[in-house]
Amino acid sequence: MTVMKQMLEHDHEQIVFCNDPESGLKAIIAIHDTTLGPALGGLRIWNYATEEEAFNDVLRLSRGMTYKAAVAGLNLGGGKAVIIGDAKKIKSEALFRVFGRFIEGLNGRYITAEDVNTSVKDIEYIMQETKYVTGIPVRYGGSGDPSPFTARGVYWSMRACCKEMYGTDSLNGKKVAIKGLGHVGSYLAQFCYEDGAELIVSDIYEDKVNPMVEKYNATVMSVDDVLSADVDIVAPCALGGGINQKTIPTIKAKIICGAANNQLGDENIDGPALKERGILYAPDYVVNAGGLINVYNELKPHGYNPESSRDQVRHIYDVMLQIIALSKEKNISTHRAANQIAEDRIASIRNINTIKTTGKGTLENR
């Protein structure tokens, strides 16, 4: 399938390919939809096997950001960026500053932030070349690392799911399996432990697992087996695609609620399959919206307020209950219910955007 056909398939507005041999930058920026506002989405560095794999990933991720912002009630569109390469080898000041120049050239259509394998320090380099960046260091008036807010949103989503499945929104006594112990997964482990959950953890890196055992008395399980653990809740917090036709029959948990993007291998197949099995799936782009909500607050004219961000992140609990209710009412998967809420909001605002002022105090339809 050609690039243009893939863009048309999911209604992407713009794709930017970035190349700079001197710094080693090979990047793709995808802008999906800017109906609600400028596209905001993080910068991911990953050692993709092929350029096609990177392209497909950035398309899916940017589309997910559109839906994430829409459901969260933010005035933002969806975008994402990926840099191709091994983060342990290619990171440099020059690479990030060159990337910042490419962002600046988009004149505000895309705003970047941290994502997988990028840090606040990396963002600091980017912001030397462009103002279209969030998740900036606290000393510059920003919020710093958005991971705690992302994790907090997952935690509130878990509580909403528990209320539906168990009649109480407490995690006390619940067994929670977390796959992936990066920044978000580690904070999520803390929040779950503090609420009385029993933790099962898994990661490909041993140095990320050991602190969880020491701090939270967690049980360690292999990354290949953790999704099928005999637990109440599974929290995928690594890369996406792990919930698929192969793994769904093995899942014992009644709730899937994690921070990973694009968890379903095929949303049209896997969403209904989970519903048929009686497993409550918390749509990933709803669950992990806390980080986006937090960096969005950096863009407000009155300045960043962490308490305001925390209040908005707590609202994810209510959004999740709304999605569950719509899923039951329409007899559709939770993923489809979330999509409907997002699409309805985008459509309503797109209609508003057809109305413009004439400059004489009257309105007309375009």
C-alpha positions, 0 to 999 in steps of 0.5 A: 500500500502506498503512503498516500493510500495509508494516509487516506485509510485513516484520514491523516492530514500530513506526514513529514519525513525528516532526514539529517545525515550529520546528526543521524536523524531519521524521523517521521512526524504524523499529523492525524486530525487538527479539528479540535486544535494543534496536534500534540503527541510525544516523540518516541525513539525505537529501533524499528526493524524496517522503515515500514514498521516505523511508518505504520507505528506513527500512523496508529499512534497519531490517530490514537492521540486524536481520539485520546484528546477528544475523549479527554475533552481537550482542545487538541488534535492528534499527532506523533513522532518517531525517530528510528534508531537505538536510543542507547546509541543515537541520542545527542544534542545535535539530533534533538536540536535538528528535530526541533528545527523540523518541528519549528517548520510546521509553525505550530501544527504539531507540538511534541513531548516525551514518549518512549526513550525520550526524557525531559533532558531531550525535550530541553534540547528540542526547546532550544530550537522551537517553542512548540514543545511541552513536558518542559523542565520545571525550572522553565515553568513546565511540568517536567516528566508527565509519567506520574500523571499518566500512571495516575490516570491508569490507576483511576481507570482501574478503580472505575473498572473494579467498580463495574466488575466487583462493585467497589472501586478499591484495589485492596486485595486485588491481584494486579499484573503489570507488564512493562516497568518504565516510568509509567509502569513503575509509578503505577505499581506504587499507586496500586500498592498504596491502595492495597493491591498485590503486585505481579511484575514483568519487564525485559530488564532485570534492573527495573524489576528488582526495585519493585520486589524490594519496595512493594514485595512484588512477585516476578513473572516472565514477559511471555507469561504475565498476560495469562497470569491468574490475577484480577487485573492485567496492566500492559504498560510496554509496547502495543499489540499484545492483546490479540487472537493468540493471547486473548484465549489465555487471559484469566484476568477480568480487567485489562487496564494499562498504559501501553498504546494500541494494545489490541492487535486488531481493534475490530476483532479483538475488542469484540472478542474480549467482550464475548469472553466477559473481559472488561477492556479499558481502551488504552487511549482513554486510560493513558490520557493523564500525561496528555492532560498534564502537558496540555495544561502547560499551554494554558495562558495563565500558566501550569498548575499541577493541582488543576492537572490532577483534578482533570486526570481524576476525571478519567474515572468518570469518563471510563464509567461513561464508556462502560455504560455506553458499551452496555447500552449499545451492546458494543465493545468498550473500544467502539464505545470510546471511539463513538464518543470521540468521533461524536465530539470531533464531528460536532466541533467540525460543524462549529468550524464551518461557521465564521464571522464576516467581520461585521458582527454577523455570522455566515456558513462557509 
